[in-house]
Structures are given as structure tokens and as C-alpha cells.
Amino acid sequence: MRWFHELVVMIPFIALYLSTYYFGESHIQTPLSGILLLCFTIQLLIAAGCVLNDIRDKDIDAVNKPNTRIIGRIYSVKQSYILFITLMILTVITSILLTCFYFEDWWWISITVVLFSFVYNLWLKRTPLFGNLLMAAMTASIALVIKMYLSADLVILNSEKLNLLFDLFALISFAIIVPRELSLDISDLQGDLSDDCYTLPAKIGEQNSKWVVVLLLVLFILSGIWIVYFHPYQWITFGVGIVLLFVYMYWLFRCKERIDYIKAGRFLWAVMILMFLLTTYFTFQ
């Protein structure tokens, strides 16, 4: 239901696998079929999570976005549950194949992700900040899971630059997703209040929540400066990212309507994607 999320998730798979392939001079041991199956399985997990999220938020969405909501307008609740169950069955099938033939650690990773997804949708997303942190952590874990899957090749290649690339993908994902999700909570404040959701904006108000977003982004900026100090070849990546994040912070305080927050959130997506691409490019230099 959120096709853009599915496309964004493909970027770490493409960039990190091709980077490993490049550093390994086309002789990496990990089969391409395994990375494709891993990518497809994670896509299924994300799709199932999005469906469950929309089912859980159907009353909130009726307030926040009555003309664009999915559940109750395009699909009925029953149809949505059928879609969710179908996606979970497909996830189980692909997870069994992945565990048996490619990635034996996947069984416990997938179970953990599913449990966290239920915890997020049924409880944590309605709490102050904890849901935002969990969502960001699950997003960041994608790069770390790919790193685990390619671990045999990474050990052989023994490249500090390549290992750092995986870690930077995780850091950028986490650092961008937390403030993005929090700013969306601000835009969804009216609907959340109508359904007794105690998100951070519902607790401390719109303006104070914006300052929390700024604090989180400043922490990321400081971590970026620290990374550039030890790895100066990434200075353009973080230099461009920092400038764009200041643009976002200025934009955030000018947001008044829900559509303003949505546009600002899309801008953050663009910043994250651009930093992914720049990080990958300068790893090769």
C-alpha cells in the first residue's frame, strides 16, 4: 500500500551488493539468487506491516486523510485482513527457502522482525517516541542484515571502507527515519487525539515536538562531523546532507497544515536517498 517504501528499500540491496561485487572484483562467493530472495522476503514483510498499520489506523486515517485513506475507501477491513494473511503466508514460504538454502540465521531474524512489527502496530506507535525509535531501528537493520548475509565475503575482502559503507547506510536510515516519523506524528496530531494515541506531539505539543526533531537532527549532524574527522573521503556526503538538513529544519518550523508536513517528509526521504548514493560513490573513490 506504500509502494514508495518498497522502492526505497531496494536501494541498500542494490548499492551494498554491487559495492561488495566491485570490491571483490566480480568473484564474491555469495550467490545473487540469495540476495534477490532476501530482498523479496523483506519486501513482503514491509508490505504486510504496512497493511497491518493501515488496518490499525483506519479510524485515525478517517480523520487525518478521509479522501486518500486506503481502508474503508478502496479496500474493506475484511479484504485488508485477507491481504495481510496472504502476505504473511508468502513471507513464511520465502523465509523457509531462505533459511534452508541461503541464510540460516534468517529464521530468528524474521521471527524477531514480525514480533517487533506487531508490538509497534498494536502498542508502541501510540506511545511517545518509542514507536518512532523502533521503526527507525527496524529500517536501519536492513543494511545490517545484508551485512550479515554477505559476512563471508566481507571477511575475505577485509575492506574498512566497505564495512563502513554498511554501517553508514544503517546510521543514515536510523537518523533520518526518527525525525521523519516524529514530524508525521505532528501532522497526524488531530487524528491521534481522536483515537487516544499518546504520541510525543500529543504529550508535549506541536512546537515542542519540532524542537525534539531539531535536537535529533543536530545529534546526527554531530555524528556526521565525527565520522568525517576519521574518514575524510565522506566529507561531501555529510557536507551536502548537513546543509539539506538545515533547510529541512527551517522548513519544519514554517509547516502549518498537514500537507506541509507531508511535503517536508518527502524532502527528508530525498535527503536520505541522496546520502545513500553519495556515500556509495565516495566509497569507491
Disulfide bonds with the S-S distance in Angstrom:
none
